[in-house]
């Protein structure tokens, strides 16, 4: 049994090496992806920078859910809301950043993020206060009292501040000049416009898989 396990392990390593080399022949730094840092993030992750005020981010959302589902075990998918769009005040956009964290804490991020997107992008409604966000959450099944507590909590505020810090770091590096933007392990940015338009989804997924192997 031990020999069989060893053979499987060798086969897995060989297949992984083959996949990485095949991807390397397909993807070129400076074309399909850009290196935007010399160091990797502390954890293995795919981070999407987005805004509720970005129509392209809204249309991209179902695809990003597919990317999330297909990630290897141990790789985290992180949503990073940004506050630099001119469609709303920085204060309102900062509240929406916190609401993303609250949605994650409630275990309802897919449903609630989609609800906020629809409120802004489909209904063309305007968010002016935290109460507006609370109403969206409650109408979609969230507990209002839990929402209130989480919005004030240290954990939510800390993670929202980290999102802001990530945004500022990437903006200073000119790694993100607009959204949606996807960065792998804090080091590689996907240049979606350079991918195969006739097979975009598969090409995108393959590029993510490849970039996750790079150091």
C-alpha positions in Angstrom: 0.0 0.0 0.0 2.8 2.4 0.9 4.4 1.8 -2.6 1.1 2.5 -4.3 0.8 5.8 -2.4 4.3 6.7 -3.3 3.6 6.0 -7.0 0.5 8.2 -6.9 2.5 11.0 -5.2 5.2 10.8 -7.9 2.5 10.8 -10.6 0.8 13.9 -9.0 4.1 15.8 -8.9 4.8 15.0 -12.5 1.3 16.0 -13.7 1.6 19.3 -11.7 4.9 20.0 -13.3 3.5 19.3 -16.7 0.5 21.5 -16.2 2.7 24.4 -15.0 5.1 24.1 -17.9 2.1 23.9 -20.3 0.7 27.1 -18.9 4.1 28.8 -19.0 4.2 28.3 -22.7 0.8 30.0 -23.0 1.0 32.9 -20.6 3.6 35.7 -20.7 4.5 38.2 -18.1 3.6 41.7 -19.3 0.9 40.3 -21.6 -1.7 38.1 -19.9 -0.5 39.0 -16.5 1.8 41.6 -14.8 4.1 41.3 -11.8 3.1 44.2 -9.5 5.2 43.2 -6.5 8.4 41.4 -5.6 6.9 39.6 -2.6 4.0 37.2 -2.2 1.2 37.8 0.2 1.3 36.0 3.6 -1.5 33.6 2.5 -2.3 32.0 -0.8 -5.2 34.0 -2.2 -7.1 35.4 -5.2 -8.2 38.9 -4.4 -10.9 40.8 -6.4 -10.9 44.5 -6.1 -14.4 45.8 -7.0 -17.1 48.4 -6.3 -20.8 48.2 -6.0 -20.9 51.3 -8.3 -19.1 49.5 -11.1 -21.4 47.9 -13.7 -18.6 45.7 -15.1 -18.1 44.4 -11.5 -21.8 43.5 -11.4 -21.7 41.6 -14.7 -18.5 40.0 -13.6 -19.9 38.7 -10.3 -21.4 35.3 -11.5 -18.0 34.5 -13.2 -16.1 35.4 -10.1 -18.3 32.9 -8.2 -17.2 30.3 -10.7 -13.6 31.2 -10.1 -14.1 30.9 -6.4 -15.7 27.5 -6.6 -12.8 26.1 -8.7 -10.0 27.3 -6.5 -7.8 24.5 -5.1 -8.1 23.6 -1.5 -6.2 26.0 0.8 -6.6 29.0 -1.6 -8.8 31.8 -0.3 -11.0 34.1 -2.3 -11.1 37.6 -1.0 -13.4 40.4 -2.0 -11.8 43.9 -1.6 -14.3 46.7 -2.0 -12.8 50.1 -3.1 -13.9 53.6 -2.4 -12.4 55.6 -5.2 -15.3 55.7 -7.7 -17.1 59.1 -8.1 -20.6 57.7 -8.1 -20.9 58.1 -4.3 -19.1 59.9 -1.4 -16.1 58.2 0.1 -18.1 57.9 3.4 -20.9 55.9 1.7 -18.4 53.7 -0.1 -16.6 53.1 3.2 -19.9 52.0 4.7 -20.4 49.6 1.8 -16.9 48.2 2.4 -17.8 47.4 6.0 -21.1 45.9 4.7 -19.1 43.3 2.6 -17.3 42.2 5.8 -20.6 42.0 7.7 -22.1 39.9 4.9 -19.2 37.5 5.2 -19.5 37.4 9.0 -23.2 36.5 8.7 -22.3 33.7 6.2 -24.6 35.3 3.6 -22.0 37.1 1.4 -23.1 35.7 -1.9 -26.8 36.6 -1.4 -26.2 40.0 0.3 -23.5 41.2 -2.0 -25.7 40.4 -5.0 -28.6 42.2 -3.3 -26.6 45.4 -2.9 -25.4 45.2 -6.5 -29.0 44.9 -7.7 -30.2 47.7 -5.5 -27.6 50.1 -7.1 -27.2 48.7 -10.6 -30.7 47.3 -11.4 -33.1 49.3 -9.3 -30.9 52.5 -9.7 -31.6 53.3 -6.1 -29.4 55.6 -4.0 -27.7 54.7 -0.8 -27.2 57.7 1.5 -26.9 56.1 5.0 -26.1 53.0 6.9 -29.9 52.6 7.4 -30.3 52.0 3.7 -27.8 49.2 3.7 -29.4 47.7 6.8 -32.8 47.7 5.0 -31.3 45.8 2.1 -29.8 43.2 4.4 -32.9 42.7 6.4 -35.1 42.4 3.3 -32.8 39.6 2.2 -33.0 37.6 5.4 -30.3 39.1 7.6 -30.9 39.8 11.3 -31.1 43.6 11.8 -29.7 43.5 15.4 -26.7 41.4 14.3 -26.1 43.8 11.4 -26.0 46.8 13.9 -23.6 45.0 16.2 -21.3 43.8 13.5 -21.1 47.2 11.8 -19.8 48.6 15.1 -17.5 45.6 15.9 -13.7 45.8 16.2 -13.3 42.8 13.8 -15.4 44.3 11.0 -13.8 47.7 11.3 -10.3 46.2 11.4 -10.9 44.2 8.2 -12.5 47.2 6.4 -9.4 49.2 7.3 -7.2 46.4 5.9 -9.2 46.5 2.7 -8.6 50.3 2.5 -4.9 49.7 3.1 -4.7 47.0 0.4 -6.4 49.4 -2.0 -4.0 52.3 -1.2 -1.0 50.0 -1.6 -2.1 48.7 -5.0 -3.1 52.2 -6.2 0.3 53.6 -5.3 1.9 50.8 -7.3 -0.4 51.5 -10.2 -1.5 47.9 -9.9 -5.1 48.9 -9.9 -6.3 51.9 -11.9 -9.9 50.7 -12.2 -12.2 47.8 -11.3 -12.7 44.9 -11.5 -9.1 43.9 -10.9 -7.9 40.5 -9.7 -4.5 40.0 -8.1 -3.1 36.6 -7.2 -1.0 36.2 -4.0 -0.5 40.0 -3.9 2.1 39.7 -6.7 0.4 39.0 -10.1 -2.4 41.0 -11.7 -4.5 39.4 -14.4 -4.8 41.4 -17.6 -8.2 40.1 -18.7 -8.2 42.1 -22.0 -5.3 39.9 -23.2 -7.1 36.6 -22.8 -8.8 34.5 -25.5 -12.1 36.2 -26.2 -13.5 33.0 -27.8 -12.7 30.9 -24.7 -12.5 33.6 -22.1 -13.8 31.7 -19.0 -11.5 28.6 -19.5 -8.5 30.8 -20.3 -9.1 32.9 -17.2 -9.4 29.8 -15.0 -6.2 28.4 -16.5 -4.4 31.6 -15.9 -5.5 31.7 -12.3 -4.3 28.1 -11.8 -0.9 29.0 -13.4 -0.3 32.1 -11.4 -1.1 30.2 -8.2 2.0 28.1 -8.9 4.4 31.0 -9.3 6.7 32.2 -6.6 
